[in-house]
Amino acid sequence: MRKYILIPLFILVFGSSIGAQEWMRSLDIAQKLALVQNKMILMVWEESTYYDYPVAVQNNKGRYLIIPNLFSDEKISPLIWKNFIPVIVSEDEYHDLFIRIKDKRRQAYLDKFNDDSIKIMDINGNILNVTPYVDGIQDITRLIERYALSTELISSELKNYYNDKNFYSAFFLASKYLDLAMYTRKNTRSKLIDLSNIYLEEAKRFVKSESLEGDTTLLQRCELLKIQEYLVDERPKKVLRELKKLSKIGIAQSNEGFFAFLKFTSHSSLGEEDEAALWKTKVSSLNLKKAEKIINLNI
């Protein structure tokens, strides 16, 4: 059990040279800054700042300290700014932000959006840490360990989607979030898979609303990316079952390489080398490198 103690903050050493800074008040500017700095956004509703907001943080000796108020204590500010772009969002913006998601997110996500807890978002305002909120002291150290991610790997895709929302920008961002998930701890990986799903569902909506040419092929590509989630989640047998169902319908020619990648990676993850060899020649060199990473996850 973790032990929390209330202690004068002058003995707390965060190991950062960043000076104390005020929280941002514009979500739009915070998003732009997060894009430039390859960081996630730490967001709270303005109403949360009207009362003391105690949080816990671990010092360099491994002891947990209680910070009486996250928003007024200058000594925790460098730690927050080092890992996130912190922003306080006015209640006046709530309605417009909620309208964008109310019919596109599951209830747990909407509950998180509505509550007073800390929300970790990407530059497009989508929440990563969708977990049940228990009223009490939030653990800043745990938030940092799980969600202070560098988004450098997906910066191009984030920027493309931010500047122009369409099927391709949404699909490629969904795909890159799965790539990023492979480099994170397991409890964070599941959250990134959920975040990838948000963009994947967005891509499907673009196909249906814009009547894109080859829409059936594009929707099948979305289905294949959905199946890839099971590989990242270390469920290769599930992948093979889903691919078997899909192959009965028929695989579009432009999706055959993706299908082969999933077959090769799944069989390899299960140690089925003979079956994997049947697909290897159909997988690009770039995807072979990705497959190696996924196989290592599944071993």
Backbone hydrogen bonds in HBPLUS format (Angstrom, degrees):
<---DONOR---> <-ACCEPTOR-->    atom                        ^
c    i                          cat <-CA-CA->   ^        H-A-AA   ^      H-
h    n   atom  resd res      DA  || num        DHA   H-A  angle D-A-AA Bond
n    s   type  num  typ     dist DA aas  dist angle  dist       angle   num
A0005-ILE N   A0064-TYR O   3.13 MM  59  6.42 150.8  2.22 138.5 145.9     1
A0066-ILE N   A0005-ILE O   3.07 MM  61  6.05 142.1  2.22 142.6 144.4     2
A0012-LEU N   A0009-LEU O   2.99 MM   3  5.17 161.7  2.02 110.1 116.0     3
A0024-MET N   A0086-PRO O   3.10 MM  62  6.20 159.9  2.14 144.9 142.1     4
A0088-ILE N   A0024-MET O   2.85 MM  64  6.17 165.1  1.87 155.9 155.9     5
A0030-ALA N   A0026-SER O   3.00 MM   4  6.18 158.6  2.04 147.0 153.8     6
A0031-GLN N   A0027-LEU O   2.88 MM   4  6.07 151.4  1.96 149.1 155.9     7
A0032-LYS N   A0028-ASP O   3.20 MM   4  6.50 156.8  2.25 143.8 149.3     8
A0033-LEU N   A0029-ILE O   2.93 MM   4  6.18 158.2  1.98 152.3 158.4     9
A0034-ALA N   A0030-ALA O   2.86 MM   4  6.01 155.7  1.92 147.2 154.1    10
A0035-LEU N   A0031-GLN O   3.03 MM   4  6.24 148.4  2.14 143.6 151.5    11
A0036-VAL N   A0032-LYS O   3.18 MM   4  6.47 154.8  2.24 143.7 149.6    12
A0037-GLN N   A0033-LEU O   2.91 MM   4  6.11 157.7  1.96 152.0 158.3    13
A0038-ASN N   A0034-ALA O   2.87 MM   4  5.60 110.2  2.37 136.7 149.4    14
A0039-LYS N   A0034-ALA O   3.07 MM   5  4.90 158.6  2.12 134.1 140.5    15
A0151-THR N   A0038-ASN O   3.08 MM 113  4.73 161.9  2.11 112.8 118.4    16
A0085-ILE N   A0040-MET O   3.04 MM  45  6.44 142.9  2.18 144.2 154.8    17
A0041-ILE N   A0121-MET O   2.76 MM  80  4.95 173.6  1.77 152.7 154.3    18
A0121-MET N   A0041-ILE O   2.78 MM  80  4.95 159.5  1.82 144.0 150.6    19
A0042-LEU N   A0085-ILE O   2.99 MM  43  5.83 156.7  2.05 119.9 127.2    20
A0087-VAL N   A0042-LEU O   2.86 MM  45  6.25 154.6  1.93 160.2 162.2    21
A0043-MET N   A0119-LYS O   2.77 MM  76  5.10 175.8  1.77 158.3 159.2    22
A0119-LYS N   A0043-MET O   2.89 MM  76  5.10 168.4  1.91 157.6 159.8    23
A0044-VAL N   A0087-VAL O   3.17 MM  43  6.68 148.8  2.28 157.7 166.2    24
A0089-VAL N   A0044-VAL O   2.95 MM  45  6.29 166.7  1.97 162.5 166.6    25
A0048-SER N   A0045-TRP O   2.94 MM   3  5.58 145.9  2.06 116.3 125.5    26
A0046-GLU N   A0089-VAL O   2.84 MM  43  5.42 147.7  1.95 153.8 145.3    27
A0049-THR N   A0046-GLU O   2.90 MM   3  5.48 156.0  1.96 116.8 124.3    28
A0050-TYR N   A0047-GLU O   3.23 MM   3  5.54 168.0  2.24 111.2 114.5    29
A0070-LEU N   A0053-TYR O   2.88 MM  17  5.54 159.9  1.92 138.2 140.3    30
A0055-VAL N   A0067-ILE O   3.00 MM  12  5.27 152.8  2.08 144.2 152.5    31
A0067-ILE N   A0055-VAL O   2.76 MM  12  5.27 171.7  1.76 166.3 168.6    32
A0056-ALA N   A0138-GLN O   2.84 MM  82  6.09 163.4  1.87 151.5 155.0    33
A0140-ILE N   A0056-ALA O   2.86 MM  84  5.95 150.5  1.94 163.3 166.7    34
A0057-VAL N   A0065-LEU O   2.95 MM   8  5.37 151.4  2.03 147.6 156.5    35
A0065-LEU N   A0057-VAL O   2.75 MM   8  5.37 167.1  1.77 154.6 157.8    36
A0059-ASN N   A0063-ARG O   2.83 MM   4  5.55 164.2  1.86 155.3 157.1    37
A0062-GLY N   A0059-ASN O   3.03 MM   3  5.46 163.7  2.06 119.3 121.3    38
A0073-ASP N   A0069-ASN O   3.31 MM   4  6.16 140.8  2.48 157.3 163.3    39
A0079-LEU N   A0076-ILE O   3.09 MM   3  5.40 121.0  2.46 105.8 120.1    40
A0080-ILE N   A0076-ILE O   3.14 MM   4  6.49 158.1  2.19 156.4 162.8    41
A0081-TRP N   A0077-SER O   2.95 MM   4  6.16 173.2  1.96 163.8 164.9    42
A0082-LYS N   A0078-PRO O   2.91 MM   4  5.91 141.5  2.06 139.5 149.6    43
A0083-ASN N   A0080-ILE O   3.19 MM   3  5.54 134.5  2.41 103.6 114.5    44
A0084-PHE N   A0080-ILE O   2.83 MM   4  5.80 152.7  1.91 160.5 169.0    45
A0093-GLU N   A0090-SER O   3.06 MM   3  5.68 158.7  2.11 114.0 119.9    46
A0094-TYR N   A0091-GLU O   3.06 MM   3  5.16 155.1  2.12 104.6 112.5    47
A0097-LEU N   A0093-GLU O   3.16 MM   4  6.31 164.4  2.18 159.6 164.5    48
A0098-PHE N   A0094-TYR O   2.81 MM   4  5.94 156.6  1.86 158.4 165.6    49
A0099-ILE N   A0095-HIS O   2.96 MM   4  6.13 159.5  2.01 154.7 159.5    50
A0101-ILE N   A0098-PHE O   3.01 MM   3  5.47 147.2  2.12 111.2 120.4    51
A0102-LYS N   A0098-PHE O   2.94 MM   4  5.77 139.3  2.11 162.5 174.8    52
A0104-LYS N   A0101-ILE O   2.88 MM   3  5.02 164.6  1.90 117.6 122.2    53
A0109-TYR N   A0106-ARG O   3.11 MM   3  5.52 125.6  2.42 106.8 119.6    54
A0110-LEU N   A0106-ARG O   3.19 MM   4  6.56 159.5  2.23 151.2 157.1    55
A0111-ASP N   A0107-GLN O   2.84 MM   4  6.08 156.1  1.90 155.3 162.0    56
A0112-LYS N   A0108-ALA O   3.10 MM   4  6.30 154.2  2.17 139.8 146.2    57
A0113-PHE N   A0109-TYR O   2.90 MM   4  6.18 158.4  1.95 151.7 158.2    58
A0114-ASN N   A0110-LEU O   2.99 MM   4  6.16 148.7  2.09 144.8 152.4    59
A0115-ASP N   A0111-ASP O   3.07 MM   4  6.19 140.3  2.24 146.6 155.8    60
A0128-LEU N   A0120-ILE O   2.68 MM   8  5.57 172.8  1.69 173.1 171.8    61
A0122-ASP N   A0126-ASN O   3.00 MM   4  5.59 148.0  2.10 143.4 151.3    62
A0125-GLY N   A0122-ASP O   2.97 MM   3  5.46 163.3  1.99 122.1 123.9    63
A0130-VAL N   A0128-LEU O   3.00 MM   2  5.80 137.1  2.18 102.1  90.9    64
A0131-THR N   A0129-ASN O   2.95 MM   2  5.75 116.2  2.37 113.0  96.0    65
A0143-LEU N   A0139-ASP O   3.13 MM   4  6.44 155.0  2.20 145.5 152.7    66
A0144-ILE N   A0140-ILE O   2.96 MM   4  6.23 156.0  2.01 151.5 157.5    67
A0145-GLU N   A0141-THR O   2.94 MM   4  6.20 163.7  1.97 150.3 154.7    68
A0146-ARG N   A0142-ARG O   3.00 MM   4  6.12 155.5  2.06 149.2 154.8    69
A0147-TYR N   A0143-LEU O   2.79 MM   4  5.59 158.2  1.84 147.1 154.1    70
A0148-ALA N   A0144-ILE O   3.12 MM   4  4.75 154.5  2.19 125.4 126.4    71
A0149-LEU N   A0147-TYR O   2.84 MM   2  5.41 130.0  2.09 108.5  93.0    72
A0154-ILE N   A0151-THR O   3.05 MM   3  5.48 138.2  2.23 108.5 119.4    73
A0155-SER N   A0152-GLU O   3.27 MM   3  4.93 171.2  2.27 103.5 105.5    74
A0158-LEU N   A0154-ILE O   2.90 MM   4  6.12 158.4  1.94 158.9 166.1    75
A0159-LYS N   A0155-SER O   2.95 MM   4  6.06 162.4  1.98 146.6 151.4    76
A0160-ASN N   A0156-SER O   2.89 MM   4  6.10 158.2  1.93 147.4 153.8    77
A0161-TYR N   A0157-GLU O   3.04 MM   4  6.17 165.2  2.06 147.1 150.5    78
A0162-TYR N   A0158-LEU O   2.89 MM   4  6.01 160.4  1.93 149.1 155.6    79
A0163-ASN N   A0159-LYS O   2.95 MM   4  6.08 152.6  2.02 149.1 155.3    80
A0164-ASP N   A0160-ASN O   2.89 MM   4  5.92 147.3  2.00 144.5 153.8    81
A0170-ALA N   A0166-ASN O   3.04 MM   4  6.09 159.9  2.08 154.4 160.2    82
A0171-PHE N   A0167-PHE O   2.81 MM   4  5.95 162.6  1.84 155.2 160.7    83
A0172-PHE N   A0168-TYR O   2.95 MM   4  5.98 172.2  1.96 150.5 153.1    84
A0173-LEU N   A0169-SER O   3.19 MM   4  6.09 145.4  2.31 130.9 139.8    85
A0174-ALA N   A0170-ALA O   2.98 MM   4  6.17 156.1  2.04 145.6 152.3    86
A0175-SER N   A0171-PHE O   2.96 MM   4  6.26 155.4  2.02 149.5 156.5    87
A0176-LYS N   A0172-PHE O   2.96 MM   4  6.12 155.1  2.02 140.4 146.9    88
A0177-TYR N   A0173-LEU O   2.97 MM   4  6.18 147.5  2.07 148.1 156.2    89
A0178-LEU N   A0174-ALA O   3.35 MM   4  6.69 144.6  2.49 138.9 147.1    90
A0178-LEU N   A0175-SER O   3.13 MM   3  5.29 125.6  2.44  97.1 110.5    91
A0179-ASP N   A0175-SER O   3.16 MM   4  6.60 146.9  2.27 140.4 149.9    92
A0180-LEU N   A0176-LYS O   2.85 MM   4  6.17 158.7  1.89 150.3 155.6    93
A0181-ALA N   A0177-TYR O   2.94 MM   4  6.11 147.2  2.05 139.1 148.0    94
A0182-MET N   A0179-ASP O   3.16 MM   3  5.53 139.9  2.33 104.8 114.9    95
A0183-TYR N   A0180-LEU O   3.00 MM   3  5.60 158.5  2.05 117.1 123.7    96
A0184-THR N   A0181-ALA O   3.25 MM   3  5.41 165.1  2.27 114.4 114.1    97
A0188-THR N   A0185-ARG O   3.08 MM   3  5.48 134.1  2.30 108.6 121.1    98
A0189-ARG N   A0185-ARG O   2.87 MM   4  6.03 147.2  1.98 151.1 161.8    99
A0190-SER N   A0186-LYS O   3.37 MM   4  6.67 153.1  2.45 153.9 155.1   100
A0191-LYS N   A0188-THR O   3.00 MM   3  5.25 125.1  2.31 102.7 117.0   101
A0192-LEU N   A0188-THR O   3.06 MM   4  6.45 151.2  2.15 152.8 161.5   102
A0193-ILE N   A0189-ARG O   2.94 MM   4  6.24 147.9  2.04 149.3 158.6   103
A0194-ASP N   A0190-SER O   3.12 MM   4  6.36 152.7  2.20 137.4 144.1   104
A0195-LEU N   A0191-LYS O   2.95 MM   4  6.26 149.0  2.05 140.7 149.7   105
A0196-SER N   A0192-LEU O   2.80 MM   4  6.03 154.1  1.87 145.3 152.4   106
A0197-ASN N   A0193-ILE O   2.99 MM   4  6.26 148.3  2.09 143.4 151.8   107
A0198-ILE N   A0194-ASP O   3.23 MM   4  6.63 139.2  2.40 140.3 149.9   108
A0198-ILE N   A0195-LEU O   3.13 MM   3  5.22 127.5  2.42  97.1 110.1   109
A0200-LEU N   A0196-SER O   2.93 MM   4  6.21 149.2  2.03 147.5 157.5   110
A0201-GLU N   A0197-ASN O   2.87 MM   4  6.02 162.4  1.90 152.0 154.9   111
A0202-GLU N   A0198-ILE O   3.12 MM   4  6.31 145.9  2.24 135.0 144.7   112
A0203-ALA N   A0199-TYR O   2.87 MM   4  6.14 151.0  1.95 143.5 150.9   113
A0204-LYS N   A0200-LEU O   3.07 MM   4  6.43 155.2  2.13 147.4 153.3   114
A0205-ARG N   A0201-GLU O   3.07 MM   4  6.36 152.3  2.14 143.0 150.2   115
A0206-PHE N   A0202-GLU O   3.02 MM   4  6.38 148.5  2.13 147.6 156.2   116
A0207-VAL N   A0203-ALA O   3.12 MM   4  6.48 153.8  2.19 149.5 155.9   117
A0208-LYS N   A0204-LYS O   3.15 MM   4  6.45 161.7  2.18 151.3 155.0   118
A0209-SER N   A0205-ARG O   2.86 MM   4  5.94 155.7  1.92 149.8 156.9   119
A0210-GLU N   A0206-PHE O   2.92 MM   4  5.67 150.9  2.00 145.4 151.0   120
A0217-THR N   A0214-GLY O   3.10 MM   3  5.39 119.3  2.48 104.6 118.7   121
A0218-LEU N   A0214-GLY O   3.03 MM   4  6.34 156.5  2.08 154.1 161.5   122
A0219-LEU N   A0215-ASP O   2.91 MM   4  6.09 156.6  1.97 149.1 155.0   123
A0220-GLN N   A0216-THR O   3.01 MM   4  6.20 146.9  2.13 138.8 148.0   124
A0221-ARG N   A0217-THR O   2.96 MM   4  6.26 145.6  2.08 141.3 150.9   125
A0222-CYS N   A0218-LEU O   3.02 MM   4  6.37 146.8  2.14 141.4 150.2   126
A0223-GLU N   A0219-LEU O   2.99 MM   4  6.30 148.3  2.09 140.0 148.8   127
A0224-LEU N   A0220-GLN O   2.93 MM   4  6.27 148.1  2.04 146.4 154.7   128
A0225-LEU N   A0221-ARG O   3.01 MM   4  6.31 151.6  2.10 144.4 151.8   129
A0226-LYS N   A0222-CYS O   2.92 MM   4  6.21 151.8  2.00 146.5 154.7   130
A0227-ILE N   A0223-GLU O   3.02 MM   4  6.31 148.4  2.12 140.6 148.9   131
A0228-GLN N   A0224-LEU O   2.97 MM   4  6.29 143.7  2.10 140.8 151.0   132
A0229-GLU N   A0226-LYS O   3.18 MM   3  5.44 140.4  2.35 101.0 111.3   133
A0230-TYR N   A0227-ILE O   3.03 MM   3  5.70 141.1  2.18 116.2 124.4   134
A0231-LEU N   A0228-GLN O   2.96 MM   3  5.25 131.5  2.20 105.1 118.2   135
A0232-VAL N   A0228-GLN O   3.22 MM   4  6.67 158.3  2.27 154.5 159.7   136
A0233-ASP N   A0229-GLU O   2.87 MM   4  6.09 138.2  2.05 142.6 155.5   137
A0235-ARG N   A0230-TYR O   2.65 MM   5  5.01 145.8  1.77 152.5 157.8   138
A0234-GLU N   A0231-LEU O   2.96 MM   3  4.97 155.3  2.02 108.1 110.2   139
A0238-LYS N   A0235-ARG O   3.13 MM   3  5.51 125.4  2.45 108.0 120.6   140
A0239-VAL N   A0235-ARG O   3.32 MM   4  6.73 148.1  2.42 144.8 153.9   141
A0240-LEU N   A0236-PRO O   3.14 MM   4  6.50 158.2  2.19 151.7 155.2   142
A0241-ARG N   A0237-LYS O   3.10 MM   4  6.39 152.7  2.18 146.0 153.4   143
A0242-GLU N   A0238-LYS O   3.04 MM   4  6.27 160.0  2.08 150.0 154.8   144
A0243-LEU N   A0239-VAL O   2.87 MM   4  6.11 155.9  1.93 153.6 161.0   145
A0244-LYS N   A0240-LEU O   3.03 MM   4  6.11 149.4  2.13 139.6 147.1   146
A0245-LYS N   A0241-ARG O   3.25 MM   4  6.58 153.3  2.33 142.8 148.8   147
A0246-LEU N   A0242-GLU O   3.04 MM   4  6.31 156.9  2.10 145.0 151.5   148
A0247-SER N   A0243-LEU O   2.85 MM   4  6.00 153.6  1.92 150.5 156.8   149
A0249-ILE N   A0246-LEU O   3.05 MM   3  5.49 141.1  2.21 108.3 118.6   150
A0250-GLY N   A0246-LEU O   3.27 MM   4  6.64 147.3  2.39 142.5 152.0   151
A0255-ASN N   A0252-ALA O   2.87 MM   3  5.27 150.4  1.96 112.3 122.1   152
A0256-GLU N   A0253-GLN O   3.21 MM   3  5.31 166.2  2.23 107.6 111.8   153
A0259-PHE N   A0255-ASN O   2.97 MM   4  6.24 162.3  2.00 155.6 160.9   154
A0260-ALA N   A0256-GLU O   2.88 MM   4  6.09 157.5  1.93 147.7 153.7   155
A0261-PHE N   A0257-GLY O   2.96 MM   4  6.17 153.7  2.03 143.2 150.3   156
A0262-LEU N   A0258-PHE O   3.09 MM   4  6.40 156.3  2.15 150.1 155.3   157
A0263-LYS N   A0259-PHE O   2.99 MM   4  6.27 157.0  2.04 149.3 156.1   158
A0264-PHE N   A0260-ALA O   2.83 MM   4  5.96 172.1  1.84 156.7 159.1   159
A0265-THR N   A0261-PHE O   2.98 MM   4  6.01 166.2  2.00 146.1 150.6   160
A0266-SER N   A0262-LEU O   2.99 MM   4  5.95 156.7  2.05 141.0 147.5   161
A0267-HIS N   A0263-LYS O   3.04 MM   4  6.17 174.4  2.04 155.1 156.8   162
A0268-SER N   A0264-PHE O   2.96 MM   4  6.03 159.4  2.00 147.9 154.5   163
A0269-SER N   A0265-THR O   2.92 MM   4  5.99 150.2  2.01 140.2 148.3   164
A0270-LEU N   A0266-SER O   3.13 MM   4  6.39 137.4  2.32 141.9 152.6   165
A0270-LEU N   A0267-HIS O   3.18 MM   3  5.15 129.9  2.44  93.7 106.8   166
A0272-GLU N   A0267-HIS O   2.79 MM   5  4.95 154.7  1.85 159.8 151.9   167
A0271-GLY N   A0268-SER O   3.04 MM   3  4.98 159.2  2.08 102.4 108.5   168
A0276-ALA N   A0272-GLU O   2.99 MM   4  6.19 157.6  2.04 151.8 159.1   169
A0277-ALA N   A0273-GLU O   2.93 MM   4  6.04 152.7  2.00 147.8 153.7   170
A0278-LEU N   A0275-GLU O   3.25 MM   3  5.51 139.8  2.42 102.1 112.3   171
A0279-TRP N   A0276-ALA O   2.99 MM   3  5.58 154.7  2.05 116.3 123.7   172
A0280-LYS N   A0276-ALA O   3.20 MM   4  6.33 132.9  2.43 146.8 159.9   173
A0282-LYS N   A0279-TRP O   2.99 MM   3  5.54 150.3  2.08 116.3 125.6   174
A0283-VAL N   A0280-LYS O   3.07 MM   3  5.39 167.2  2.08 116.4 119.1   175
A0288-LEU N   A0284-SER O   2.88 MM   4  6.16 137.2  2.06 145.6 158.8   176
A0289-LYS N   A0285-SER O   3.27 MM   4  6.54 145.8  2.39 140.8 147.3   177
A0290-LYS N   A0286-LEU O   3.25 MM   4  6.65 153.3  2.33 140.4 147.7   178
A0291-ALA N   A0287-ASN O   2.78 MM   4  5.93 155.3  1.84 143.0 150.4   179
A0292-GLU N   A0288-LEU O   3.01 MM   4  6.23 150.2  2.11 140.0 147.0   180
A0293-LYS N   A0289-LYS O   3.33 MM   4  6.68 153.7  2.40 143.6 148.9   181
A0294-ILE N   A0290-LYS O   3.07 MM   4  6.43 160.2  2.11 153.2 158.6   182
A0295-ILE N   A0291-ALA O   2.77 MM   4  5.97 162.4  1.80 158.3 163.4   183
A0296-ASN N   A0292-GLU O   3.07 MM   4  6.25 155.6  2.13 143.3 149.2   184
A0297-LEU N   A0293-LYS O   3.22 MM   4  6.56 139.2  2.40 137.4 147.9   185
A0297-LEU N   A0294-ILE O   3.01 MM   3  5.06 124.9  2.32  95.9 110.7   186
A0298-ASN N   A0294-ILE O   3.16 MM   4  6.50 143.3  2.30 145.5 155.2   187
A0298-ASN N   A0295-ILE O   3.04 MM   3  5.11 123.7  2.36  97.1 111.5   188
A0299-ILE N   A0295-ILE O   3.08 MM   4  6.29 118.4  2.48 145.0 160.5   189
